[in-house]
Amino acid sequence: MTKSSASAKGSRIAGVSATIAEKLARLNLFTDADLLLHLPLRYEDETRLTAIRDALPGVPAQFEVEVVSSEIAYRPRRQLVAHVRDVSDGGGAMVMRFLNFYPSQQKALSPGARLRVFGELRGGFFGDEIIHPRFRVIHGDEPLPDRLTPIYPTTAGLSQTVLRKLIQRALDQASLADTLPETLRRRLAMADFGDSLRFLHQPPPDVSLADIEARHHPAWRRIAFDELLAQQLSLRRAYAARRARGAPVLKGTGQLTGLLLSGLPFQLTGAQQRVWREIAADLNQPHPMARLLQGDVGSGKTVVAALAMLQAVEAGHQAALMAPTEILAEQHYRKLAAWLEPLGIEVAWFAASVKKKARDEWRAKVSRGETPIAVGTHALIEADVEFDRLGLTIVDEQHRFGVQQRLALKKKGQSAHQLTMSATPIPRTLAMSYYADLDVSMLDELPPGRTPVVTKLVAENRRDQVIGRVHDACRAGRQAYWVCPLIEDSEALQLKTAEETHERLAAELPDLNVGLVHGRLKASDKAAVMAAFTRNEIQVLVATTVIEVGVDVPNASLMVIEHAERFGLAQLHQLRGRVGRGSHGSACILLYAPPLGENARARLKVIYENTDGFEIARLDLHLRGPGEFVGSRQSGAPLLRFADLEDTVLVEQARAVAEVLLRDHPEAAAAHTERWLGGKEELLKA
């Protein structure tokens, strides 16, 4: 939720000032129910004191100290430094250092003040010190807490003390009635919801830090289950609502699809035939199809899309395919035109590079229904592009579009069927969880003739050998890609690197034609370079990640990726998929800069050892967590805060219970969804 939308919703937490309400809004906390589900990030043990001399470096501990002196120092930057001594029998001294501080902190650290200090002691230049410790002034013999202290996610200016008081009040006042029917809860052996919530916010005195922070604890497990259940309920209701809406029945005659299949120079794989039957059956239904077609790189999604579009045309409707980049969209256009125009089906083309006169002609033909199929980029969803009878929309690499862009295409046709495609495989547990409102088809079989790609890890100090390998491959008649390093948040720097790499390779390979393509090129120039590479007029193509998807040059047999450690696994797999498309042996060389960090080493190990995109996606989920995968859906879906998608048992239980609640306990389903999602439910359905 954006800050503006948060403010618009307004706080319904009683007794808080406008300033505190604004800070709570940053955390999406607007009601007592929100506060109840704002669970601790971690816990700290303030039930005992540690002598400074007994503290272990880097281990959080609590000390009771007296301030000896404090000052504002200016070496090397302005900071507050307090020298304190231990008041316990153990003795010892240390420094409290604050690089950012308030006048109130400076005042509290006056000589003679007695403090309780919590933090990690570390060795500093001037002895033991704690950087930015949490502390409070104590007066007299204050007793120690008898239980662990919860530490909540917060924001600037919102103290833990304020959060704890608000959450405590919510616990005292709010209803913690269980939304799970008792029979279901007992059958699942789940802890009571209210008991779980109180346990996590107010750990009993006998609970250890290790016990409560273990995510398999019954209280955490109940919370994780409830979160998954709310998500499943919302998405299954969205699924049911979609199936209740009307849509044109696209019952094909089989004439055009039969002609296409008989004219193709290849046979469909078993997976393609299975997926095509699933899509054809959906199009025959009187409610809108919402299907996700995912297939590994090169699995043949385009021909399946072509068959779906032809079925729409056979039923007297139009079809549109939108892709995120002009390179990918143009490839779809050329392939579809080559297949369909011999059947008498004209394909319209919408992109930034299309001249105004041609665009106006296409627009007129599409609006009159004379041209039944349109392919393009975002240009397809501009206001002046209208369809006569749009029955099917297809969005390729759907995760690269925002929700509004996808909806804009769908709205071009009333209740149009929608097929989304992705070459980034989604792990099964993720599809079960975040795509429960979609039907999912998988192309899990590669067409025959695709040659396996050999992956090699090479340190960058062997660059000369790699250039030699590129030279040999091109002299033998093959072609090569050279992908420049990914430079986050600096398109200008990435462009400069690509240009420098192009100059260097052109100088070192004078007998080869070295081309350059990047995101800053005009669409027409980009298309010209790609066309020259396709015709083998360019032997080595230096590129940024603009060639990640949609480039199909069967003669290219070598892929070099510089600084491969900077790329995500999905990107590396996509890039590797640009080669191995012909009958020649192909290789992908991952150049890396040693020494590698632990995460980079783990990623490169996965891509080196695996070629199956679904297995790579599963391992990527394990390494990264669901955030980036789900964020790629760009639907605004709230990320799972407590559940672990690798816990397939819990995901399956949530799916099964969601069906039972919706069927047999609709009131409980509604109460559960309201508790967890409130006004955010619509975000899951976009």
N, C-alpha and C positions, 0 to 999 in steps of 0.2 A: 504494500500500500504506500502510495506516495505521501509525502508530508502534507501536501495541500488537501488530498482526500482525507487524510487523518484528521486534519483540523476541521474539515467540513463535517465530519461525522460527529465531533464534539464529545467531550468527556461526560460520562454519567456516573462518575465516582464522587460520592458526596463528601463535602467538607475539604476539598482541595482547592488551592488558589489557582488562578489562571496560569501563573508561571509554572507551577508543578504539573498542571493538566497538560500544558504544552510539551513538557519534558516526557510525561507518560505517553503522550501521543506518538513521540518518536519511537517508542517501543511497541506501538500498536496496542496500548493498554487504555481502554475506554470505559470498561465496566468492572464490577467486582468479579464477574465470571472470568474476564481476561486476567485479572490479578491472580485468581486461583490457579490458572494454568501457566502462570509465569514462574516456572520451577527453577530451583537453584542450579547454577552453572557448576558449582562445586561446594565443598564444605571445608571449614577450617576448624582446627581443634584448639579452642581457647579455654579448654577445661583444666589445663595445667600450665605451669611456668617452667621455662628452661633457663638455666644459668648460661650466661654468655660464653663462659669457658667450655661448657658441655655441648654447645650447638654444633651441628654438623653442617658444613658448607653446602648451600643450595637446598637445604631441607627447611620448609616453613616451620617456624617456632614462635612462641610467645615469650616475651621478656618483661620483667618489671624493672624500671630504671629511674634514675634521677638525672635531670639535666645539669651538667657541669657548666657548660657555656654554649652559646649559639651566636652565629654571625652570618651576615650576607657576604659571601666571597665572590670574587670576580675572576677566578682562575679555573679553567680557561673561559668560562662563561658565568653569567650571574646565577648563583645558586645559594640555597639556604643550607648551612651546615651546623649540626648540633652534636656536641660531644657529650656522651652520657656514660654513666657508670651503673653497674648492676647493684641492686639493693639486696640481692639474695646472698646467702652464705657463700655461694660459689664464686662471687666476685667477677671481675672482668670489666672491660670497657669497649666501647665501639662508637662509630660515627653514624649519625642519621643524615642522609644527603637527599635534598630535594632540588631537582633541576627546574621544576615548575612548582610554584607555591603561592599561597594567599597570605595577606597580612595577618589574618586570624591564626594561621599556622605559626607564623613568626612570633606572634604574641604568646601563643600557648607554650612555645618552647623556651620560656624564660628560665634562667638559672634557678635551681631549686625545685622546679616542677617535677612531680612524680607521674610517670607514664606507664601504661601498658602498651607494648609495641609488638606488632605482628609482622613478620616478613622473613626473607631468606638472607642469612648472614653470608657475606662473601669477603674474601681477602681483597683489600684495596691498597693503593699506593702508600697510604698513611696508616695502614692497619685494617682491622675488621670493620666492615661497614654494611649498612642496609640502604639500598637506593629506594626512595619513595615507599617507606614502610607505612602501614596503617597504624595509627596510634590514637589514644585518647588519654586525657588527663584524669587521674583518679584522686579521690579525697578520702583519707583515712583507710581503714581496712575493708575495702570492697571485696565481697566474696567472688570467686571465679564462677563462670557459668557452669551448669551441671550437664550441658548437652552441646553437641556440635553446632557451630554457627553457619547458617546457610549464606552463601554468596550468590547474589542474583545478577543476571545480565542487566546492565544499566547504561546510562548515557551521561554526558557532561552535566554537572550541576544537580544530579539526582543521587542522593547518598543512599548507602545500604540501609542506614537507620530509618529513613523515610519509607523506603520500599518495604522493609520488614513490618513497620507499623501498619501500613496500608493493607498488606497481605494478611497480617494477623487479624485485623478488623474484618476483612472479607471472610476469613475462615470462621469467625465467630458469628457472622450475620447471614452468610449465604446458605442456601440449601445444597447439601451434598448428596442428595438422593441418587441412588444408583439407577442409571438408565438401562442397564442390562436386566432383563427378567431373571429372577432368582434361580429358576431351573437351569437357564442357559449358563449363568455365572458358575453355578456349582459343577455343571457338566464340563465346563472348560477349566475348572480348578483355578479360577481367577480370584485375586484378592478383591475385597470390597473397595469401591471407588473412593468413598469418603475417607476410609481408613488409610488408603494408599496416599491420598493427597496430604492428610495431616502428618503422616509418617515422614514424607519428603520435605514438607515445610518446617516441621517441628520434630526432628529426630528424637526418639526416647533417649534417656540418659545412658542406657546400657548398650547403645549401638556404636560400633566402631567406625572409623573413617573408611576402612577397607570394605566393610559390609555394605554401607549405604551407597558407596560410589560404584559398586558392582552392578552393571546394568541388567544382570540376570536376576536381581533381587525381585521378589514378587510385587513390590510396590511399583518399581520402574516398569516391570513387565506389563502390569495392568494399564499404566499410563500409555505405554507404547501401543498396546492393543487398541485402546480407546481412540488414539489418534488415527491409526490405520482404519479402524471401523468407520470413523466419521468421514474419512476420505472416500472409502468404498461406498458408503451410503449416498454421498453426494453425487459421485460419478455414475452409480447405477441408476439413480433417479433421473439424471440427465440422459442416460441411455434410453430409459423407458419413455421419457418425454419426447425424445426424438422419434422413437418408433411410433408414437401416437400421432405424429404430424403426417400430413399427406405429401406425396411426391409423385411426379409422373412415372408411370410404369414403362420402363424402357425395355420392352420385350422385342428382342431382335428377331430378324428373319433368318439370320445365319448366312445370308447371301454374301455380304461384304466381308464378314470375318472369314468365311470359307475361302473366298478369293485371295485374301491376304495370306492365309496359312498355306495355300497351295502354291503361292508365288514366292514365298520366302526361300532363300538358299540354305536354310537350316531347319531342323526339326525342333519343336519346343521340348524343353526338358520336362521330366515328370513333375518337378516343382512348379514350373510355369503353367503346365496344364491344370494342376490342382488349384493354383491361385486364380487362374482365369475362370475356372468353374465357380469358385467362391464369389468372385466379383460379378460374374454374369447372373448368378442367382440373386445377389443383392439388387442389381439393377432391375430385376423383374418384380421387385416388391413395391407396394404402394406407399412406402415410407422412405425417407431419405437414407441412402447409404452413407455411413461414416466409417471408412475403412482405412487403416494404416497398412501400406504395403512396404515392408522392409526387406531389403536384400543386400547381400554383400556386394562389394565392388565387382562389376562385370557379370552380375547374376541374370541380367536380361529383363530389367523392369520396363524399359521403353516399349518393347513389343507387347507386353501385357497391357500397358496404357493404351497402345494403339488399338488393340482388340476392344477394350472398353469404350473408346471413343467411337469406333465403328458401330458398336451395338446401339449407342445413343443415336447415331445418324440413321441406322436402319429403322429406329422407332420414330423418326421424324423430328429429332431434336438436334441441338448443337452441343459441341463439347469444347472446352478450353483448357489448355495446359499452361501453367505459370511456373517459371524457374527463376532462381534468385540472381543469376548473373547472365550477362549477354552471351558469354562463351557457351554456357550450358544450355541456355534457351535456344541459341542458334543451332547447336548440335541436334537438339530434339527436333527443331523445325526441319532441318535438312534431311534427317533420317525419316521423319514422318512423311514429308513431301515425296521422298523417293519411293516409299512404300505405298502411299495412298493416291497420289495423283495418277498413276497408271490405272487405278480403279475408278477414275473420274471424280475423285474427292479433292476439292481445292483446299489448301491449308493457308490461312492468313498468318502474317508475321508482324508482331508489334514489338518494337524496341526503340531505344533512343537513337540508334544509327539509321533507322528507316526515314527516308526523306518525306517531307510533309505531303507531297502530292501522292506518293504511294500509300502513305498512312491513311490519308483521307479516302482513297479508293477502297482500301481494306475495310475501313470503318463503315463505309456505306454498304458494302457487300455483306458484312457481318450483321449489321442492323436490319437489313432486309431479309436475312436468312439465306442469301444466295451462297455464301461460303459457310459450310457447316462446322469447320474446325478452325480454331485460332490458337496460336502458340505465341508466347511472349514473356517479357520480364514484367516488372511493376507497371509498365506501360499499358498492360491489359486492364488494370483497375482504374485508369483515369476516367473521370466523370463522363467524357464524351464518347467513350467506347460502350456501345449498347448492343445487346444480343436480341434476336427475334424470339428464339425458343431454346434458351440455354438449359440443358438437362443434366449435364455432368461437368464438374470442375475437378481438375487434377492439379495438385500443388506438389512440385518436386523439391526435394531438400527442404521440406516444410519447416524444419526448425530454424531456417534462416529468415523466415518471415515473422513479423509480429502478428498478434491476434487480429488487429484491425485490418491488416493487409489481406489475411486469409479470408476474413469475413466479407471484405469488400468484393472479392471475386465471387464468393458464393452468392452474394446479394444481387449479382448481375442476372441471376435466374431465380425465379420463385421456387423455393423448396428443392433446389437442385441437389442431385446426388454428389457426394464429394469423396474423392480418393486422394489420400496424401501418400507421398513416397519418400523414403529415406534410405540412403546408402550407408548411414551410420547405424549399425546394428544396436538394438536396445536390449539389455539383459532381460531375461524372462521375468524376474521379480519386479523390475522397473516397469515393464509393460503391464504386468498384472496390477501394479499399484497406481501408476500415474496415467495409464491409458485405458483404464477400466471402462471409460465411456465410448471406446472405439472397438470395432472388430479388427483383429490383427491378422494379417497374412504374412507368411515368411517364405521368401525364395532362398531356400537353404541348399541349393544345388547349383554348381557352376556349369555353364554350357561345355560340351566336349570340345577339345582343341585348345583350351586355355592352358598355357604352359606355366608350371609353377615358377614363382619368382624367388630366386635365391637372395637372401638378405645377408649383408656383410656389415660388421661394425669396424670402422677404421678411424684411428686417431688422426687429428688434423695435421700432424707433422708428416704424414705420408701423403699429403695432397698431390705431390708431383706424380706419385704412382697412380693415383686415381685419374689425374688428367691424361696420363699415358693410356689408361684403360679406356677412357672416353675416346681418345684418338683412334685406338685400334678398332673399337666397335664401329665407329663412323666410317673408317676407311674400308671396313668389310661390308658396308652398305646399310648399316643400321643407323639409328638416331638416338639422341640422349637428351634427357632433361637435367638441368642443374638448378636446384631450388635454393634460393637464398634464405639466410636465417630469419626466423621470426623475431621481430623487435617490438615488444609490447609498447603500446601507447606512443609510437613514433613512426608514423607512416613516412615522414620525410626522411628519417634516418634509414628506414628499410629501403626506400627508393634509392638513396645514395649508395647503399651497400650493393643493391642489384646492378646499378650502373657501373660501379667499380669492378664487380665480378665479371660483368659482360666485357669490359675493356681488357681485363687481365686475360680472360680465356681467349678473346679474339686475338690478342698478341701472342699467346702461347700455342694457339692452334691456327696458324696462318693459312693452312690449306683447307680449312673447313669454314663454312658459313655459320656464324654464331648470331642468333637472334635474341631479342629481349622483349619480354612482355610483363607488364605490371598494372596495378589498379589505376594508376594516374593516366594511363594512355587513353586517348579518345577511343570510343567504341569501334569506330571504323578502322583506326590504326591497329587496334588489338586484333580485330577480325582478320586484317590483312596479314599480320605476322603469323597467326594461327593457321591461316590458309596456306601460307608459304611453307610452314613446318609440315602440314599434312601432305603437301606435294613433294616433300623431301628437298625443297630448295634451301631450307635451313636444316643443318645437321644437328646443331646443339642449341637448345632453347633454354636460355637463362630466364628464370621466372620467380616471382613471389608466389604466395599461396593462391593466387588467382587461378592457378591450374589445378587446384585441389580436386575439383569435381568437373565432370562433363567434357574432358578432353579425351578423344578416342583416336589414337594414331597407332595402328597395329605394328608399324615398322619400328617404333621406338622400343628399344630393348634394355635401356640402361637409365636408371634414376639415381641421381646423386643429391642428397639432402644435407646441406651444411648446417652445422650446429644442431644436429638432430635432437640433442638433449633439451632444446627449448620448445619442442613441439609436444602437443598432447598425443596420446595413443591413437585417437580417432583420426587426427590429421595425418599422422605418419602412415596409418593403414590406407587412408584415402589416396595419399600421394603415391604410395607403393603400387596401388591399383591402376595407375596410369600406364604401367608397363606390364608385359606378359599377356598382351591382347592379341598377339599374332602367334605364328608357329615357331618363332625363334626363341632360344633360351634367353631368359631375361634376369637382370639382377638389380637390386636396390642397395646402394652403398650409403650407409649412415655415417657421415663424418661427425665426430664429436671432439670437444675440447676437454682433455683431462686436466685436473682430476674431476671425476664425476661425483656429484652429491648422491646421497642415498636414494632419494626419490627418482632422480634422473637415471641412475643405474637400474633401478627396478623397472622403470618404463621401457628402457631400451632392451632389457632382458626379455620382457614380455613380447615386444615386437619382433625380436630376433628369433624367439622360440616358437612363435605361433603365426599361422597364416589364416586361420578361421576367424572371421570378423566377429562372430558371436562370442567365441571364447575370449577374444581380445576385449570385447565390451564388458564381459563378466569380470575379467581381471582388472579392467580400468575402473569399474564401479567399486571394486574392493580397495583400489589404491586411492581413489578420489572421493568416494562417497557419492550420494545421489545428487548433490547440489548442482553440479555443472550439467549433468544429464538433464535434470528437470528444468533448470534454467533455460536450457536450449529449447524447451517447448515454448517459451516466451508467452505463456498464457497467464502469467501472474499467479500461478498455483502456489499456495503457501508451501514452503519446503517442510518436509517432516523434521520436527525438532527432536523427537525422542525415539522414534522407531528406527530399527536397523533393517534395511531392505534385504540384507543377507540372511535374516531370520525368516526363511521361507515358510516355516511352520506357522509363525505368527501371521504372516501375510495371507496364507491359505485360510487360517481360522477366521481372519477378519472378512475375507471375501464370502465365506460360507455363512457367517453370522449375519452379514449385511442382507443376504438373500432372505434369511429366516425373518429378520426384523421387518423388512419391507413387506413381506407376505403376511406374517402373522401378528406383528406388533407395530403397526404404523405409528402409533402415538409415541412409543419408545424410540423409534427411528427418528422421528421429528425432534424429540427432546435432545437426543444425543447429538444430532447435527447442529442444532442451535447452540448447545453448550460449547462445542468445539470450533465451529466455523462462524456462527452468528451471521453478520452481514457479509462475510467473505466467501460464502458458498458459490456465488456466481463466478468468482475468479477461477474456480476449478473447471467450469463448463465452457469457457471461452474458446 
